[in-house]
Amino acid sequence: MDALTRALVESAKAVFDPPGPVLEIGSLQVQGEAVGDLRPIFPGKEYVGCDMQAGPGVDRVERLESLSLPDGWAGTVLCLNVFEHAWDFRRGAEEIRRVTAPGGLALVVTLFEFHIHAYPEDYWRFTPRALERLFDGFESVLVGWQGHPKTPRLVFALGLKASPGNLEELAERWRSETLVRWNEKPPLWDRIRATVGGALFGKRGFRRIRHWRDLVVRPRRS
């Protein structure tokens, strides 16, 4: 888990005040770092972490495509950096919708421009539009990305089983709150190289650095 993913969770908690219980799918703390422990973000709420194997942060062993939890069990579902590793991701999206309670929300974050990384296998990359369509079963959806719109580094979608007020306003609040919490930036040398290289050879090859702080959140297209 990276700092932006954690910031997206923290800001979603602040903006939407999601209900419990909280279900985290893919909760194994493989990095052994505090950034991967999301439980302190939800004090006082029942929190269940599940993953395909036992280990730190895992309360029960589950697979995304076949969760054993009953319908509507979770007020909040977090599925972070998991979809790229799920062979049957469509079934996984259906399971997320099934276990999310009325009035609850689900947040999926996944990578787009990233190296192949096995856990145990790395299968897919998702565009913002793909996540938007996978969230069709939710009454309201916000979708976003970080980086250049043609080559985003990270894409994400938040589905609400509710119809809140102004989704445009909520999208902007979530984006702003995330940027406040996300202080990460590329190393100085990379920024210098992107500035000089972009001037000499064109900007396209340096999109990842030049658009690092670009964060877009928008309501689902009608």
ZICOR-V991669 format. One line per field, one symbol per residue. phi: phi as a letter, one per 40 degrees, with the letter a starting at -180 (. if undefined). psi: psi as a letter, one per 30 degrees, with the letter a starting at -180 (. if undefined). burial: # if it has 9 or more other C-alpha atoms within 8 Angstrom, else .. Layout:
BEGIN
phi->???
psi->???
burial->???
END
This chain:
BEGIN
phi->.bccdccccccccccbfccccbbbcgcdcccgbcccccdccbcgbdbbbbacacidgbcacabdcaccccdgcbcbbbbbfbdcbccccccccccccccccdgcabbbbacbcaccacacbbbbbbcdcccdcccdcccbbbbaabhcccbccbbaabbbcabcccccccccccccccccccbcacddccccccccccccbhcdcbddccbdccbbbacdcc
psi->kleeeeeeeeeeeeefiklllkjjkhfkiffglfffjfeffikfkkkkkllfllakfjfkklkefikgllkgekekkkjjheeffjeifeeeeeeeeefklkfalkkkklldjllkkkifljelkkleeeeeefgffkekkkkllkakffikekllkjkkhliacjeeeeeeeeeeeeeefjgkllleeeeeeeeeeeeeglfefgeeefgegjkkkllkk.
burial->#.######.####.#..############.....###....#..#.#####..#..##.###.###.....###############..#.###.#######..##########........#..##.#..##.##..###########..############....#..######.###.##.......##.###.##....#..#######..#.####..
END
